[in-house]
Amino acid sequence: MRLEFPSDFLWGTATAAHQVEGNNRNSDWWAWEHRPGSPVAEPSGSAIEQYGRYESDIRLLADLGIPVYRFSVEWARVEPTAGDFDAEAVRHYRAVAEACRNVGLVPMVTLNHFTLPVWVAAQGGWLNADTPALLARYCAHVVTALDDLVDWYCTINEPGMVAFGGYVGALGFPPGSLSLPEWDTAIDRLCEGLVRSRETVKTARPEAAVGSTHAMVEYEANEGGRPLMEFFRGQMEDRFFAVCGDDDFIGVQTYTRQAVNVPRIVAPLARSLVQFDPLRRAVLPRLIRRLSRHVGGGSDEPGVTDMGYEYRPEAVAATVRRAHEVFPGKDIIVTEHGIATTNDEERVSFIREGLASLHQTIVDGIPLKGYVHWSAFDNFEWALGYGMQFGLISVNRSTQERTPKPSAHYFGTIAQENAVEL
Ligand code: BGC
């Protein structure tokens, strides 16, 4: 069976600056990786050197026939000290966008993908009430400089993960706090950051489409697990959705499904945990930290990805449906979907099954406008280092040689034919 996609459907791949460029020394992540006792498996180092190799990387994506390249601009490079914009760094990102256009690729720019300049982090990062305005000032600079080279912007990548990963002891993200009140404050600041960065893009370049991108999970809960699940989904998704009504599109980023099943006997305890603030503050951060420990363990279990996630390609259709319920009528783009695996055949199946489920959402009338696969290249997977392979293209980090995997050709063909064969 052949599933055809709408003629203007966007097909793309994604990366983020810190994960591919290398030597992002002015960022909070770099400092975090080099801290004694850092939870990060290995430092990012020279990554896959995309800062210097962007032209050939972009040409490779064009040769593979994948027309959208979502990459991020690095705030720590563009504004290495407060208020001083580095003209060379800005020229670099113009050159990246130009390189895309020269080979017929559509650049989709993420303005902030997880990292902060060290000076912003030193002032309190996402706990500081000034950070949203600082982000907006940086965005204005970048968007003005990129001018008519870029028609697609994503504001803050996965604000839910930034707050969850950094402020509640989960996932080994900086600054490594373990505090429920800080989690809440970070969420509020990130919400303000979403609003201000969107408004900045709209003012600086009204012709561009601007959206936010959200880490969404297909949640499943039994009756006892429902209050806990709703609390989590609220912190990870709903609080951010509440400020995204004026986005041009909603970016959905989904990797798996999460079951929240609580045995009946402890269900009242789980409910009180969510309802009573002192209990929540005392127990939840520790619980979250414990539960996050299994992420990235690698796994030989059938049905479990190297991230320790359930293999569930069609989870993305469930989250697209949820985004549509929250934002009826608004355009949706899957801005990330992918799998960490050393078995590329599994990646091919993941893409095929994921796309089949997404096709059905379009048939059902949901305005899904594109699919961007994470990731174009194997790269630095944050606290897990280089162990996780999400790429369509493998990279030998000693020689920096790029080798497209069969999944890269598979996905390129889908993009070219605008259809997937089942
Ligand atoms: C992030 C990426 C990350 C990917 C795979 C998303 O949460 O945006 O930076 O590499 O998931 O874990």
Boltz pocket constraint, residues with backbone or C-beta under 6 A from the ligand:
constraints:
  - pocket:
      binder: B
      contacts: [[A, 16], [A, 19], [A, 157], [A, 158], [A, 161], [A, 215], [A, 253], [A, 336], [A, 374], [A, 380], [A, 381], [A, 382], [A, 390]]
      max_distance: 6.0
